[in-house]
């Protein structure tokens, strides 16, 4: 048996479920997956953003970085 994870827009959910039920070929379980970011990770990201904004002159632009790491042909 194969298992699929499908993301369905909320406005199409009823149609999709109706279609699955009408096929009558598989059992399915509806799972609401709630993803949350732990507070300690949010804190780390916020600190990194503050650090970046306080010293942007130390960072390379994307174009400069591309030039710096480009391998000779």
PyMOL commands that set and color helices and strands:
alter all, ss='L'
color gray80, all
select helices_A, chain A and resi 10-23+39-54+56-58+62-69
alter helices_A, ss='H'
color red, helices_A
deselect
rebuild
show_as cartoon
